[in-house]
């Protein structure tokens, strides 16, 4: 249920951002707000029903002002707080990102590697991702995961291409065990 509700809020922000021509800027702002309000000590205050509602709203308002976000994003965050739904902010941010990506024909790819990638390697993997999904607009996020041992894992929209050494060793081990 919360996913549907988060998508509704995200869709409303998308409409406002589209009218204002601020699709990407609003996305960055809602992501920054979500990151800020996910901080555990802050969540303990703004989500605590034992703290008077007016005090919580003032804290939210002050943080929104300090973040310097647009009025559309600021009003959305305050609206969520007023209705006791501030815990949905992270989901709203993710849903908004997904809606904007869909509208702009963008795809997001996540590359995990055992060691940091150089710019040439990242560029090569970005081109590979573009070919795999048949689009020219791919946003790539990289992550270092030493457990991979070597190679890379490419995740595009939930489809995973695993070229890690760890997986290759596991396959070899399974094949050796099966053959006897």
N, C-alpha and C positions, 0 to 999 in steps of 0.2 A: 504494500500500500504506500509506503513512504517513497518508493521509487517513482510511482505515478504522480504523487504530490510534488516531488522534487522536479519532475519533468514539466509540470504545469507552471511552476514558478520560473523555471529556465525558459520555457516557451514565451512567457510574458516578457522576460528580460530581453529575449531575442527580438521580439517585435519592437520594443522600445529602441534597442540598439540599432536595428535595421533602419528605422525611421531617422535616427540621429547619425547614421553612418559610422557607428563605433563598434562594429562587431568584435574585432580583435581586442580593442582597448577595454571593452566591457568584460571580455573573457579574462584578460590579465587582472583586472580589478577584482572580479568575483573570486578568482583563484587566490589572490593576495588576501582578501577578506577571509576566505575559507581557511587558509593557512594560519592566519592570525587567530581566528576564533577556535582553532583546533588545539591551541596551546593549553595543556592541562590545567595550569593554575587559573587561566582566564575562564576556561569552561566551568571550573568549579564555582565561579562567581556568577557568570551569566546564565547558567543552566540550573542554578540552585533554587528550588522553590521556597526554601526557608528564607531567602533574601527577598525583601520587599520588591514587588514588580517595578515600581517607579525607580528605585535605585538601580536595578538591573538595566532598565531602559536608558537611564542616564549614562551608565558605563558604556553600553553599546553605542549610544550617540557620540560620546567622546572619542571612542576608538574609531568609529567611522569617520569622524572629522579629522582625526590624526592620520588616518590612512590616506586622506585626500582623494577619495574615490568620487566618481561622478554622482550626481543626484539620483540617477536611476538605480545605480548599484547600492548607494547608501540607503535609499528608501526601501529597496528590497530587503536589505539586511535588517533594517529597523522593523519592517513589516513582519519578517520571520520572528524577530524577538518579541514583538507585541503579541503575536499569536502563539507563543511558546513553541516555536518550530525552528529555533536557531540551530538545533542539532542537525537539521537537514542541509545546512549551508554547503557542506562538502559534496553532498549528492547533487545539489543544485548546480554547483560549479562544474562537476563532471558531466551532468546532463547538458548544460549550456555548451560546453566544449564539444560534445558529441553533435549537438544540433548545428552548431556553426560549421564544424567540419563537414557535415552532410550537405549543408547549404552551399558551401564553397567548393565541394568536390574534393576535399582533402582527406588524406588517410594518415593515421599515426602509426609509427613503427617503433618498437623498442628493441634495442640491440644490447644483449648482455655478452660481455667478454671477460676472459680471465684476467686480462691486463688492459690498461687504458689504450684506446685506439688512437692511432695517429690520424691526422686530417685526411691523408690519402686513403687510408683504410675505411674511415667513416664515409668518405665520398663514394668509394666503390660500393660499400654496402647500401648506401642510400640509392644509388643507381640500380642496384639489384632489387631493392624493395619497389622502386618505381616500375621496373619491368614485371615483377611478380603480380602487382595489383593493377597494372595497366593505367597508371595515372602519372602525371608530372608533378603533382603537389603532394609530397610526402614529408611529414614532420617527424624527424628522428630524435629519439631520446636514447642516450647511451647509459649503461650501468656496468660497473665492474663487479664481477662475481667470481672470486678466486676459486670457489668450489668447482667451477667448470674445468679447471686444470689447463685448458687450452681451447682454441677455436671460439666460435660464437654461436649464440642462439638468437634468432630473429623472430619476433612476435609481431604479426600484423593483424590487428582485429581479431585476435584469439586464435589465429592459425599460426602454428609454431614450426619453424624450420630449425632443427637442432643439429648443428655441426660441431658440437662441443666434444672435446677429447673424452670427457667423462662418459658421455652417452656412447661413444664409439667403443670404449673399453668395456662398458656394460654389455653391449651387443656381442662383442667378441667372447666375453665370458659365458654368455648364454649359449652361443653357438658351440663353444668348446664343450660345455656341459651336456648339450643335446647330442653331440656327435660321439661322446663317449669316453 
